[in-house]
């Protein structure tokens, strides 16, 4: 009986959390971010303020969900996550992965769907924080390059969308193109969610029988010298994308005996 009541409570708490997230987007857009933007300072300083505000707002959102009994979390090596100028590539199991990452990376940029610029709840924060819309691959690469130069880290989900459970990981070339053409460090981050929830296949209210646990596990920076020396950019991007697929497949334990490494990407 108590378990059933607690589950009903978590359904209500989850709905309340997403309602607050939407309202928070409106408040940031109409009040907080404009106030920050009107404060004196350079355009870069205003961007840093906006990113920091969103970082703290997202951290507060995660703490609210934890306090309501919806989830628990662990984050390893926060210092490694917050080193400037990194391309952070992560798998994408849940709806709130980007919120979780930005909550623990203070100076984070991210590549977002351009459709979010037409959403009244997300348009303001994305615009003021100068996040990167995925309108065109060339524009994304140039904007990412400038973002690294400003000391930001750029978050990309190489899959482009949430993982489909039970299917092989399939990644797009956007992250590989940024890695190869922006001369940046590439840090993989493994995101795990147990039990599985907020996936592509499940509605927000289809919650597990107990609070779910999310973990962020930053991995060592990838050594990509061999691929960066490849003379044909399209070949290098294809090989690196396959390498990302092998890497995350092995780390997530999707398949037994998967070969990894740049050597495997060449076959």
Helices and strands as residue ranges (DSSP letters): H 2-27, I 28-32, H 33-38, H 43-67, E 71-76, H 78-81, E 86-90, H 97-103, E 108-112, G 114-118, H 123-129, E 132-133, H 137-149, E 153-156, H 174-181, E 185-194, E 212-221, H 225-228, H 233-252, H 262-265
